[in-house]
Every structure is written in structure tokens, then in C-alpha cells.
Amino acid sequence: MLVVFQTLREVSSLLKNFPNFKQEDIKIGCFGPTTAKAVKEAGLRLDVEAPTPEAPSMTAALELYL
């Protein structure tokens, strides 16, 4: 399973609505540096990130990941 966050608010919402959330084998992706920072600060593992020089879009990032 892959969960992709587009905004900081989505990360906050996950943690608020599921306070006992454990990532385990769930893959997490995000778009944008602010959202990436929020994911990491929440103690979650970031598996797919965009934009990057190699992946300017989420579609490209997912293609690289897969």
C-alpha cells in the first residue's frame, strides 16, 4: 500500500485521526519539501518524494520507485 500526501495538513490529519498509526510496511510518498519535512518530523519513513531533479512530478517519482 502507498499513501501519498500533497500537503502538510494531510500529514497532520492522519496523525490526528489515527493517533496510534504505525507505518510498518505502508509506503509513504509526498509532493513538496514542506510536506516531506512534516512526514519526517512525524517520525514516518518517506519512500517516494517529488519533485526532485530526477523526478519533477509525482508520476515520475512513482515510476522511478517502481
All heavy atoms as TSV, in Angstrom:
chain	resi	resn	atom	element	x	y	z
A	1	MET	N	N	0.844	-1.171	0.000
A	1	MET	CA	C	0.000	0.000	0.000
A	1	MET	C	C	0.892	1.236	0.000
A	1	MET	O	O	1.926	1.260	0.642
A	1	MET	CB	C	-0.895	0.007	1.238
A	1	MET	CG	C	-1.689	1.301	1.367
A	1	MET	SD	S	-2.653	1.418	2.882
A	1	MET	CE	C	-4.033	0.437	2.412
A	2	LEU	N	N	0.465	2.238	-0.739
A	2	LEU	CA	C	1.170	3.511	-0.813
A	2	LEU	C	C	0.199	4.633	-0.487
A	2	LEU	O	O	-0.891	4.700	-1.052
A	2	LEU	CB	C	1.753	3.734	-2.213
A	2	LEU	CG	C	2.354	5.106	-2.488
A	2	LEU	CD1	C	3.625	5.320	-1.685
A	2	LEU	CD2	C	2.631	5.271	-3.969
A	3	VAL	N	N	0.599	5.496	0.442
A	3	VAL	CA	C	-0.171	6.687	0.788
A	3	VAL	C	C	0.641	7.888	0.337
A	3	VAL	O	O	1.827	7.985	0.666
A	3	VAL	CB	C	-0.425	6.760	2.311
A	3	VAL	CG1	C	-1.164	8.028	2.683
A	3	VAL	CG2	C	-1.185	5.541	2.792
A	4	VAL	N	N	0.021	8.781	-0.425
A	4	VAL	CA	C	0.717	9.968	-0.924
A	4	VAL	C	C	0.082	11.212	-0.321
A	4	VAL	O	O	-1.131	11.393	-0.395
A	4	VAL	CB	C	0.661	10.043	-2.472
A	4	VAL	CG1	C	1.328	11.316	-2.963
A	4	VAL	CG2	C	1.334	8.824	-3.077
A	5	PHE	N	N	0.917	12.048	0.271
A	5	PHE	CA	C	0.472	13.308	0.855
A	5	PHE	C	C	0.855	14.458	-0.068
A	5	PHE	O	O	1.978	14.506	-0.562
A	5	PHE	CB	C	1.127	13.532	2.222
A	5	PHE	CG	C	0.755	12.497	3.243
A	5	PHE	CD1	C	1.679	11.554	3.654
A	5	PHE	CD2	C	-0.508	12.476	3.802
A	5	PHE	CE1	C	1.353	10.599	4.599
A	5	PHE	CE2	C	-0.851	11.520	4.747
A	5	PHE	CZ	C	0.081	10.581	5.144
A	6	GLN	N	N	-0.076	15.359	-0.280
A	6	GLN	CA	C	0.176	16.544	-1.101
A	6	GLN	C	C	0.416	17.790	-0.246
A	6	GLN	O	O	1.007	18.751	-0.715
A	6	GLN	CB	C	-1.007	16.797	-2.040
A	6	GLN	CG	C	-1.254	15.666	-3.019
A	6	GLN	CD	C	-0.167	15.539	-4.065
A	6	GLN	OE1	O	0.390	16.522	-4.530
A	6	GLN	NE2	N	0.154	14.320	-4.444
A	7	THR	N	N	-0.076	17.773	1.000
A	7	THR	CA	C	0.039	18.960	1.855
A	7	THR	C	C	0.406	18.569	3.283
A	7	THR	O	O	0.168	17.433	3.722
A	7	THR	CB	C	-1.289	19.747	1.919
A	7	THR	OG1	O	-2.263	18.959	2.603
A	7	THR	CG2	C	-1.787	20.124	0.534
A	8	LEU	N	N	0.922	19.524	3.996
A	8	LEU	CA	C	1.238	19.373	5.410
A	8	LEU	C	C	-0.021	19.019	6.197
A	8	LEU	O	O	0.007	18.197	7.110
A	8	LEU	CB	C	1.841	20.690	5.917
A	8	LEU	CG	C	1.986	20.886	7.405
A	8	LEU	CD1	C	3.030	19.955	7.961
A	8	LEU	CD2	C	2.373	22.327	7.689
A	9	ARG	N	N	-1.128	19.606	5.834
A	9	ARG	CA	C	-2.395	19.371	6.531
A	9	ARG	C	C	-2.813	17.897	6.460
A	9	ARG	O	O	-3.407	17.361	7.399
A	9	ARG	CB	C	-3.480	20.265	5.948
A	9	ARG	CG	C	-4.812	20.069	6.608
A	9	ARG	CD	C	-5.785	21.100	6.158
A	9	ARG	NE	N	-6.161	21.822	7.350
A	9	ARG	CZ	C	-6.676	22.994	7.390
A	9	ARG	NH1	N	-6.874	23.675	6.296
A	9	ARG	NH2	N	-7.008	23.565	8.519
A	10	GLU	N	N	-2.527	17.241	5.369
A	10	GLU	CA	C	-2.874	15.820	5.232
A	10	GLU	C	C	-2.080	14.961	6.206
A	10	GLU	O	O	-2.611	14.005	6.776
A	10	GLU	CB	C	-2.655	15.361	3.797
A	10	GLU	CG	C	-3.610	16.004	2.820
A	10	GLU	CD	C	-3.268	15.732	1.377
A	10	GLU	OE1	O	-2.206	15.138	1.092
A	10	GLU	OE2	O	-4.069	16.120	0.514
A	11	VAL	N	N	-0.822	15.298	6.415
A	11	VAL	CA	C	0.008	14.567	7.384
A	11	VAL	C	C	-0.561	14.777	8.783
A	11	VAL	O	O	-0.740	13.822	9.550
A	11	VAL	CB	C	1.479	15.031	7.324
A	11	VAL	CG1	C	2.314	14.309	8.371
A	11	VAL	CG2	C	2.065	14.821	5.935
A	12	SER	N	N	-0.872	16.016	9.114
A	12	SER	CA	C	-1.455	16.332	10.418
A	12	SER	C	C	-2.776	15.609	10.631
A	12	SER	O	O	-3.055	15.106	11.718
A	12	SER	CB	C	-1.674	17.842	10.557
A	12	SER	OG	O	-0.460	18.528	10.455
A	13	SER	N	N	-3.586	15.547	9.586
A	13	SER	CA	C	-4.883	14.880	9.675
A	13	SER	C	C	-4.715	13.384	9.950
A	13	SER	O	O	-5.454	12.810	10.765
A	13	SER	CB	C	-5.663	15.097	8.381
A	13	SER	OG	O	-6.899	14.433	8.431
A	14	LEU	N	N	-3.771	12.749	9.289
A	14	LEU	CA	C	-3.520	11.332	9.534
A	14	LEU	C	C	-3.210	11.100	11.010
A	14	LEU	O	O	-3.792	10.221	11.653
A	14	LEU	CB	C	-2.360	10.823	8.677
A	14	LEU	CG	C	-1.871	9.415	9.028
A	14	LEU	CD1	C	-2.874	8.364	8.579
A	14	LEU	CD2	C	-0.512	9.151	8.432
A	15	LEU	N	N	-2.298	11.900	11.552
A	15	LEU	CA	C	-1.869	11.706	12.931
A	15	LEU	C	C	-2.966	12.055	13.926
A	15	LEU	O	O	-3.077	11.424	14.982
A	15	LEU	CB	C	-0.606	12.527	13.193
A	15	LEU	CG	C	0.583	12.167	12.311
A	15	LEU	CD1	C	1.740	13.111	12.545
A	15	LEU	CD2	C	1.000	10.720	12.528
A	16	LYS	N	N	-3.784	13.032	13.595
A	16	LYS	CA	C	-4.892	13.417	14.481
A	16	LYS	C	C	-5.980	12.338	14.489
A	16	LYS	O	O	-6.493	11.979	15.545
A	16	LYS	CB	C	-5.481	14.750	14.028
A	16	LYS	CG	C	-6.642	15.205	14.882
A	16	LYS	CD	C	-7.210	16.515	14.381
A	16	LYS	CE	C	-8.428	16.904	15.215
A	16	LYS	NZ	N	-9.060	18.103	14.689
A	17	ASN	N	N	-6.326	11.842	13.316
A	17	ASN	CA	C	-7.413	10.873	13.209
A	17	ASN	C	C	-7.007	9.444	13.552
A	17	ASN	O	O	-7.854	8.620	13.882
A	17	ASN	CB	C	-8.015	10.921	11.800
A	17	ASN	CG	C	-8.781	12.203	11.581
A	17	ASN	OD1	O	-9.757	12.481	12.267
A	17	ASN	ND2	N	-8.330	13.009	10.634
A	18	PHE	N	N	-5.727	9.161	13.442
A	18	PHE	CA	C	-5.214	7.827	13.763
A	18	PHE	C	C	-3.983	7.973	14.663
A	18	PHE	O	O	-2.847	7.755	14.231
A	18	PHE	CB	C	-4.853	7.070	12.482
A	18	PHE	CG	C	-6.007	6.876	11.559
A	18	PHE	CD1	C	-6.231	7.764	10.508
A	18	PHE	CD2	C	-6.891	5.830	11.739
A	18	PHE	CE1	C	-7.308	7.599	9.656
A	18	PHE	CE2	C	-7.976	5.653	10.898
A	18	PHE	CZ	C	-8.191	6.543	9.854
A	19	PRO	N	N	-4.190	8.358	15.927
A	19	PRO	CA	C	-3.057	8.640	16.818
A	19	PRO	C	C	-2.137	7.447	17.065
A	19	PRO	O	O	-0.975	7.627	17.420
A	19	PRO	CB	C	-3.720	9.104	18.113
A	19	PRO	CG	C	-5.125	8.623	18.042
A	19	PRO	CD	C	-5.471	8.523	16.591
A	20	ASN	N	N	-2.621	6.246	16.860
A	20	ASN	CA	C	-1.797	5.048	17.062
A	20	ASN	C	C	-1.281	4.479	15.745
A	20	ASN	O	O	-0.893	3.311	15.683
A	20	ASN	CB	C	-2.601	3.985	17.814
A	20	ASN	CG	C	-2.986	4.458	19.199
A	20	ASN	OD1	O	-2.198	5.093	19.886
A	20	ASN	ND2	N	-4.211	4.169	19.602
A	21	PHE	N	N	-1.269	5.291	14.698
A	21	PHE	CA	C	-0.842	4.847	13.374
A	21	PHE	C	C	0.578	4.311	13.421
A	21	PHE	O	O	1.472	4.917	13.981
A	21	PHE	CB	C	-0.911	6.007	12.376
A	21	PHE	CG	C	-0.389	5.647	11.016
A	21	PHE	CD1	C	-1.150	4.894	10.141
A	21	PHE	CD2	C	0.872	6.062	10.600
A	21	PHE	CE1	C	-0.667	4.547	8.880
A	21	PHE	CE2	C	1.361	5.732	9.353
A	21	PHE	CZ	C	0.579	4.976	8.491
A	22	LYS	N	N	0.756	3.132	12.840
A	22	LYS	CA	C	2.080	2.531	12.703
A	22	LYS	C	C	2.304	2.275	11.213
A	22	LYS	O	O	1.519	1.597	10.559
A	22	LYS	CB	C	2.149	1.236	13.487
A	22	LYS	CG	C	1.994	1.455	14.986
A	22	LYS	CD	C	2.489	0.282	15.760
A	22	LYS	CE	C	2.267	0.391	17.248
A	22	LYS	NZ	N	2.368	1.659	17.856
A	23	GLN	N	N	3.385	2.802	10.704
A	23	GLN	CA	C	3.639	2.736	9.270
A	23	GLN	C	C	3.917	1.308	8.803
A	23	GLN	O	O	3.421	0.890	7.756
A	23	GLN	CB	C	4.803	3.644	8.887
A	23	GLN	CG	C	5.056	3.689	7.413
A	23	GLN	CD	C	6.115	4.694	7.027
A	23	GLN	OE1	O	6.681	5.376	7.865
A	23	GLN	NE2	N	6.379	4.792	5.752
A	24	GLU	N	N	4.717	0.590	9.522
A	24	GLU	CA	C	5.109	-0.774	9.191
A	24	GLU	C	C	5.459	-0.909	7.713
A	24	GLU	O	O	6.399	-0.282	7.256
A	24	GLU	CB	C	4.032	-1.754	9.651
A	24	GLU	CG	C	3.879	-1.717	11.159
A	24	GLU	CD	C	2.748	-2.547	11.704
A	24	GLU	OE1	O	1.924	-3.053	10.927
A	24	GLU	OE2	O	2.703	-2.694	12.935
A	25	ASP	N	N	4.690	-1.673	6.921
A	25	ASP	CA	C	5.047	-1.865	5.510
A	25	ASP	C	C	4.311	-0.923	4.564
A	25	ASP	O	O	4.405	-1.074	3.344
A	25	ASP	CB	C	4.837	-3.317	5.087
A	25	ASP	CG	C	3.374	-3.748	5.169
A	25	ASP	OD1	O	2.596	-3.066	5.846
A	25	ASP	OD2	O	3.023	-4.765	4.556
A	26	ILE	N	N	3.615	0.067	5.108
A	26	ILE	CA	C	2.937	1.072	4.279
A	26	ILE	C	C	3.989	2.026	3.732
A	26	ILE	O	O	4.810	2.559	4.481
A	26	ILE	CB	C	1.878	1.849	5.080
A	26	ILE	CG1	C	0.780	0.891	5.545
A	26	ILE	CG2	C	1.288	2.987	4.254
A	26	ILE	CD1	C	-0.197	1.518	6.523
A	27	LYS	N	N	3.977	2.222	2.433
A	27	LYS	CA	C	4.902	3.160	1.796
A	27	LYS	C	C	4.276	4.557	1.836
A	27	LYS	O	O	3.066	4.706	1.669
A	27	LYS	CB	C	5.167	2.773	0.344
A	27	LYS	CG	C	5.607	1.337	0.155
A	27	LYS	CD	C	6.884	1.041	0.867
A	27	LYS	CE	C	7.330	-0.384	0.547
A	27	LYS	NZ	N	8.019	-1.017	1.617
A	28	ILE	N	N	5.110	5.568	2.049
A	28	ILE	CA	C	4.625	6.947	2.091
A	28	ILE	C	C	5.355	7.763	1.048
A	28	ILE	O	O	6.581	7.707	0.928
A	28	ILE	CB	C	4.803	7.568	3.487
A	28	ILE	CG1	C	3.878	6.853	4.472
A	28	ILE	CG2	C	4.509	9.072	3.463
A	28	ILE	CD1	C	3.907	7.389	5.869
A	29	GLY	N	N	4.574	8.523	0.296
A	29	GLY	CA	C	5.105	9.444	-0.688
A	29	GLY	C	C	4.578	10.835	-0.404
A	29	GLY	O	O	3.572	11.004	0.290
A	30	CYS	N	N	5.252	11.840	-0.935
A	30	CYS	CA	C	4.779	13.211	-0.749
A	30	CYS	C	C	5.265	14.088	-1.893
A	30	CYS	O	O	6.223	13.767	-2.588
A	30	CYS	CB	C	5.215	13.776	0.584
A	30	CYS	SG	S	6.945	14.214	0.632
A	31	PHE	N	N	4.578	15.200	-2.031
A	31	PHE	CA	C	4.962	16.196	-3.024
A	31	PHE	C	C	5.295	17.487	-2.308
A	31	PHE	O	O	4.463	18.041	-1.601
A	31	PHE	CB	C	3.836	16.427	-4.035
A	31	PHE	CG	C	4.276	17.251	-5.200
A	31	PHE	CD1	C	4.879	16.650	-6.288
A	31	PHE	CD2	C	4.129	18.622	-5.193
A	31	PHE	CE1	C	5.320	17.409	-7.359
A	31	PHE	CE2	C	4.566	19.394	-6.256
A	31	PHE	CZ	C	5.166	18.784	-7.342
A	32	GLY	N	N	6.514	17.935	-2.464
A	32	GLY	CA	C	6.945	19.219	-1.920
A	32	GLY	C	C	7.802	19.092	-0.674
A	32	GLY	O	O	7.632	18.178	0.123
A	33	PRO	N	N	8.737	20.023	-0.520
A	33	PRO	CA	C	9.678	19.969	0.599
A	33	PRO	C	C	9.024	20.185	1.965
A	33	PRO	O	O	9.453	19.592	2.952
A	33	PRO	CB	C	10.691	21.070	0.282
A	33	PRO	CG	C	9.980	21.995	-0.649
A	33	PRO	CD	C	9.015	21.142	-1.426
A	34	THR	N	N	7.999	21.001	2.041
A	34	THR	CA	C	7.329	21.242	3.324
A	34	THR	C	C	6.616	19.979	3.788
A	34	THR	O	O	6.671	19.617	4.965
A	34	THR	CB	C	6.332	22.413	3.204
A	34	THR	OG1	O	7.040	23.565	2.741
A	34	THR	CG2	C	5.673	22.713	4.525
A	35	THR	N	N	5.977	19.313	2.860
A	35	THR	CA	C	5.282	18.069	3.200
A	35	THR	C	C	6.288	16.987	3.567
A	35	THR	O	O	6.070	16.233	4.518
A	35	THR	CB	C	4.384	17.625	2.037
A	35	THR	OG1	O	3.554	18.718	1.649
A	35	THR	CG2	C	3.506	16.463	2.434
A	36	ALA	N	N	7.395	16.922	2.855
A	36	ALA	CA	C	8.446	15.948	3.172
A	36	ALA	C	C	8.977	16.175	4.580
A	36	ALA	O	O	9.170	15.228	5.348
A	36	ALA	CB	C	9.579	16.039	2.156
A	37	LYS	N	N	9.182	17.404	4.931
A	37	LYS	CA	C	9.666	17.740	6.277
A	37	LYS	C	C	8.655	17.295	7.329
A	37	LYS	O	O	9.035	16.735	8.359
A	37	LYS	CB	C	9.917	19.248	6.381
A	37	LYS	CG	C	10.454	19.682	7.709
A	37	LYS	CD	C	10.702	21.178	7.740
A	37	LYS	CE	C	11.152	21.600	9.121
A	37	LYS	NZ	N	11.231	23.055	9.257
A	38	ALA	N	N	7.372	17.521	7.085
A	38	ALA	CA	C	6.326	17.125	8.032
A	38	ALA	C	C	6.295	15.614	8.214
A	38	ALA	O	O	6.128	15.115	9.336
A	38	ALA	CB	C	4.968	17.643	7.569
A	39	VAL	N	N	6.444	14.880	7.118
A	39	VAL	CA	C	6.457	13.418	7.194
A	39	VAL	C	C	7.622	12.961	8.066
A	39	VAL	O	O	7.460	12.140	8.980
A	39	VAL	CB	C	6.548	12.789	5.779
A	39	VAL	CG1	C	6.859	11.299	5.860
A	39	VAL	CG2	C	5.266	13.026	5.005
A	40	LYS	N	N	8.798	13.498	7.820
A	40	LYS	CA	C	9.985	13.101	8.575
A	40	LYS	C	C	9.882	13.513	10.037
A	40	LYS	O	O	10.247	12.745	10.932
A	40	LYS	CB	C	11.230	13.699	7.920
A	40	LYS	CG	C	11.505	13.110	6.551
A	40	LYS	CD	C	12.622	13.853	5.842
A	40	LYS	CE	C	12.790	13.368	4.415
A	40	LYS	NZ	N	13.769	14.182	3.673
A	41	GLU	N	N	9.382	14.715	10.302
A	41	GLU	CA	C	9.233	15.181	11.682
A	41	GLU	C	C	8.203	14.358	12.449
A	41	GLU	O	O	8.266	14.272	13.674
A	41	GLU	CB	C	8.868	16.665	11.714
A	41	GLU	CG	C	10.028	17.556	11.359
A	41	GLU	CD	C	9.689	19.034	11.357
A	41	GLU	OE1	O	8.503	19.397	11.456
A	41	GLU	OE2	O	10.638	19.837	11.235
A	42	ALA	N	N	7.271	13.748	11.741
A	42	ALA	CA	C	6.269	12.888	12.378
A	42	ALA	C	C	6.851	11.509	12.691
A	42	ALA	O	O	6.174	10.662	13.265
A	42	ALA	CB	C	5.047	12.754	11.476
A	43	GLY	N	N	8.109	11.300	12.306
A	43	GLY	CA	C	8.754	10.023	12.569
A	43	GLY	C	C	8.384	8.937	11.574
A	43	GLY	O	O	8.570	7.758	11.841
A	44	LEU	N	N	7.879	9.362	10.427
A	44	LEU	CA	C	7.495	8.410	9.390
A	44	LEU	C	C	8.607	8.267	8.360
A	44	LEU	O	O	9.415	9.181	8.173
A	44	LEU	CB	C	6.204	8.876	8.706
A	44	LEU	CG	C	4.998	9.045	9.640
A	44	LEU	CD1	C	3.846	9.704	8.912
A	44	LEU	CD2	C	4.585	7.703	10.223
A	45	ARG	N	N	8.636	7.135	7.707
A	45	ARG	CA	C	9.636	6.867	6.666
A	45	ARG	C	C	9.091	7.382	5.333
A	45	ARG	O	O	7.997	7.031	4.914
A	45	ARG	CB	C	9.885	5.360	6.592
A	45	ARG	CG	C	10.950	4.940	5.606
A	45	ARG	CD	C	11.026	3.412	5.470
A	45	ARG	NE	N	9.808	2.885	4.863
A	45	ARG	CZ	C	8.877	2.181	5.497
A	45	ARG	NH1	N	9.006	1.899	6.784
A	45	ARG	NH2	N	7.805	1.735	4.863
A	46	LEU	N	N	9.860	8.187	4.668
A	46	LEU	CA	C	9.462	8.731	3.370
A	46	LEU	C	C	10.074	7.870	2.277
A	46	LEU	O	O	11.292	7.791	2.144
A	46	LEU	CB	C	9.922	10.177	3.243
A	46	LEU	CG	C	9.509	10.919	1.982
A	46	LEU	CD1	C	7.990	10.904	1.814
A	46	LEU	CD2	C	10.018	12.345	2.024
A	47	ASP	N	N	9.209	7.211	1.501
A	47	ASP	CA	C	9.679	6.282	0.482
A	47	ASP	C	C	9.723	6.880	-0.924
A	47	ASP	O	O	10.539	6.476	-1.737
A	47	ASP	CB	C	8.770	5.044	0.461
A	47	ASP	CG	C	8.775	4.318	1.801
A	47	ASP	OD1	O	9.835	3.779	2.155
A	47	ASP	OD2	O	7.736	4.314	2.485
A	48	VAL	N	N	8.819	7.810	-1.212
A	48	VAL	CA	C	8.728	8.410	-2.553
A	48	VAL	C	C	8.587	9.917	-2.373
A	48	VAL	O	O	7.686	10.370	-1.657
A	48	VAL	CB	C	7.504	7.867	-3.326
A	48	VAL	CG1	C	7.429	8.482	-4.709
A	48	VAL	CG2	C	7.545	6.360	-3.411
A	49	GLU	N	N	9.472	10.674	-3.022
A	49	GLU	CA	C	9.426	12.134	-2.868
A	49	GLU	C	C	9.530	12.817	-4.229
A	49	GLU	O	O	10.304	12.407	-5.083
A	49	GLU	CB	C	10.575	12.594	-1.976
A	49	GLU	CG	C	10.542	14.062	-1.670
A	49	GLU	CD	C	11.633	14.480	-0.687
A	49	GLU	OE1	O	12.371	13.609	-0.192
A	49	GLU	OE2	O	11.745	15.684	-0.428
A	50	ALA	N	N	8.747	13.851	-4.397
A	50	ALA	CA	C	8.801	14.683	-5.600
A	50	ALA	C	C	8.524	16.123	-5.181
A	50	ALA	O	O	7.903	16.346	-4.144
A	50	ALA	CB	C	7.753	14.223	-6.614
A	51	PRO	N	N	8.973	17.098	-5.865
A	51	PRO	CA	C	9.846	16.997	-7.025
A	51	PRO	C	C	11.307	16.861	-6.612
A	51	PRO	O	O	11.736	17.340	-5.565
A	51	PRO	CB	C	9.607	18.326	-7.752
A	51	PRO	CG	C	9.264	19.292	-6.663
A	51	PRO	CD	C	8.537	18.482	-5.620
A	52	THR	N	N	12.039	16.201	-7.466
A	52	THR	CA	C	13.495	16.094	-7.342
A	52	THR	C	C	14.056	16.295	-8.750
A	52	THR	O	O	13.295	16.255	-9.728
A	52	THR	CB	C	13.920	14.700	-6.824
A	52	THR	OG1	O	13.576	13.713	-7.802
A	52	THR	CG2	C	13.294	14.364	-5.487
A	53	PRO	N	N	15.357	16.480	-8.867
A	53	PRO	CA	C	15.921	16.625	-10.212
A	53	PRO	C	C	15.609	15.425	-11.116
A	53	PRO	O	O	15.370	15.585	-12.308
A	53	PRO	CB	C	17.423	16.748	-9.958
A	53	PRO	CG	C	17.523	17.321	-8.582
A	53	PRO	CD	C	16.366	16.710	-7.827
A	54	GLU	N	N	15.573	14.239	-10.527
A	54	GLU	CA	C	15.295	13.033	-11.310
A	54	GLU	C	C	13.799	12.826	-11.537
A	54	GLU	O	O	13.406	12.141	-12.472
A	54	GLU	CB	C	15.846	11.783	-10.602
A	54	GLU	CG	C	17.330	11.810	-10.348
A	54	GLU	CD	C	17.693	12.591	-9.078
A	54	GLU	OE1	O	16.839	12.758	-8.185
A	54	GLU	OE2	O	18.832	13.047	-9.001
A	55	ALA	N	N	12.987	13.376	-10.642
A	55	ALA	CA	C	11.537	13.152	-10.698
A	55	ALA	C	C	10.806	14.472	-10.452
A	55	ALA	O	O	10.457	14.799	-9.319
A	55	ALA	CB	C	11.120	12.114	-9.661
A	56	PRO	N	N	10.591	15.246	-11.496
A	56	PRO	CA	C	9.949	16.548	-11.322
A	56	PRO	C	C	8.447	16.469	-11.028
A	56	PRO	O	O	7.841	17.470	-10.671
A	56	PRO	CB	C	10.201	17.251	-12.652
A	56	PRO	CG	C	10.401	16.149	-13.637
A	56	PRO	CD	C	11.019	15.022	-12.868
A	57	SER	N	N	7.864	15.273	-11.142
A	57	SER	CA	C	6.436	15.100	-10.860
A	57	SER	C	C	6.253	13.855	-10.002
A	57	SER	O	O	7.145	13.004	-9.920
A	57	SER	CB	C	5.649	14.939	-12.162
A	57	SER	OG	O	5.991	13.709	-12.780
A	58	MET	N	N	5.085	13.722	-9.385
A	58	MET	CA	C	4.799	12.529	-8.595
A	58	MET	C	C	4.743	11.299	-9.501
A	58	MET	O	O	5.205	10.217	-9.125
A	58	MET	CB	C	3.498	12.691	-7.817
A	58	MET	CG	C	3.184	11.512	-6.907
A	58	MET	SD	S	4.518	11.017	-5.771
A	58	MET	CE	C	4.549	12.374	-4.642
A	59	THR	N	N	4.227	11.473	-10.697
A	59	THR	CA	C	4.181	10.351	-11.645
A	59	THR	C	C	5.589	9.841	-11.935
A	59	THR	O	O	5.838	8.632	-11.922
A	59	THR	CB	C	3.485	10.778	-12.956
A	59	THR	OG1	O	2.189	11.268	-12.648
A	59	THR	CG2	C	3.378	9.624	-13.922
A	60	ALA	N	N	6.509	10.755	-12.171
A	60	ALA	CA	C	7.896	10.362	-12.434
A	60	ALA	C	C	8.523	9.703	-11.207
A	60	ALA	O	O	9.246	8.713	-11.329
A	60	ALA	CB	C	8.714	11.570	-12.865
A	61	ALA	N	N	8.233	10.232	-10.026
A	61	ALA	CA	C	8.774	9.653	-8.792
A	61	ALA	C	C	8.262	8.235	-8.596
A	61	ALA	O	O	9.010	7.342	-8.197
A	61	ALA	CB	C	8.410	10.532	-7.604
A	62	LEU	N	N	6.984	8.023	-8.868
A	62	LEU	CA	C	6.415	6.680	-8.735
A	62	LEU	C	C	7.020	5.717	-9.750
A	62	LEU	O	O	7.303	4.561	-9.439
A	62	LEU	CB	C	4.899	6.736	-8.881
A	62	LEU	CG	C	4.160	7.384	-7.721
A	62	LEU	CD1	C	2.692	7.607	-8.065
A	62	LEU	CD2	C	4.301	6.554	-6.466
A	63	GLU	N	N	7.235	6.192	-10.964
A	63	GLU	CA	C	7.871	5.346	-11.983
A	63	GLU	C	C	9.267	4.935	-11.550
A	63	GLU	O	O	9.661	3.789	-11.714
A	63	GLU	CB	C	7.921	6.070	-13.318
A	63	GLU	CG	C	6.575	6.142	-14.011
A	63	GLU	CD	C	6.631	6.898	-15.347
A	63	GLU	OE1	O	7.724	7.317	-15.769
A	63	GLU	OE2	O	5.568	7.044	-15.943
A	64	LEU	N	N	10.028	5.879	-10.991
A	64	LEU	CA	C	11.377	5.549	-10.507
A	64	LEU	C	C	11.317	4.559	-9.349
A	64	LEU	O	O	12.135	3.654	-9.248
A	64	LEU	CB	C	12.108	6.811	-10.052
A	64	LEU	CG	C	12.598	7.738	-11.153
A	64	LEU	CD1	C	13.144	9.032	-10.543
A	64	LEU	CD2	C	13.662	7.055	-11.992
A	65	TYR	N	N	10.359	4.746	-8.461
A	65	TYR	CA	C	10.230	3.877	-7.305
A	65	TYR	C	C	9.885	2.441	-7.713
A	65	TYR	O	O	10.434	1.495	-7.181
A	65	TYR	CB	C	9.189	4.416	-6.334
A	65	TYR	CG	C	9.018	3.561	-5.114
A	65	TYR	CD1	C	9.964	3.579	-4.090
A	65	TYR	CD2	C	7.928	2.702	-5.000
A	65	TYR	CE1	C	9.828	2.773	-2.973
A	65	TYR	CE2	C	7.793	1.892	-3.885
A	65	TYR	CZ	C	8.740	1.935	-2.875
A	65	TYR	OH	O	8.592	1.130	-1.781
A	66	LEU	N	N	8.950	2.352	-8.642
A	66	LEU	CA	C	8.512	1.022	-9.074
A	66	LEU	C	C	9.562	0.371	-9.960
A	66	LEU	O	O	9.717	-0.792	-10.048
A	66	LEU	CB	C	7.175	1.102	-9.797
A	66	LEU	CG	C	6.023	1.596	-8.936
A	66	LEU	CD1	C	4.774	1.791	-9.773
A	66	LEU	CD2	C	5.741	0.618	-7.809
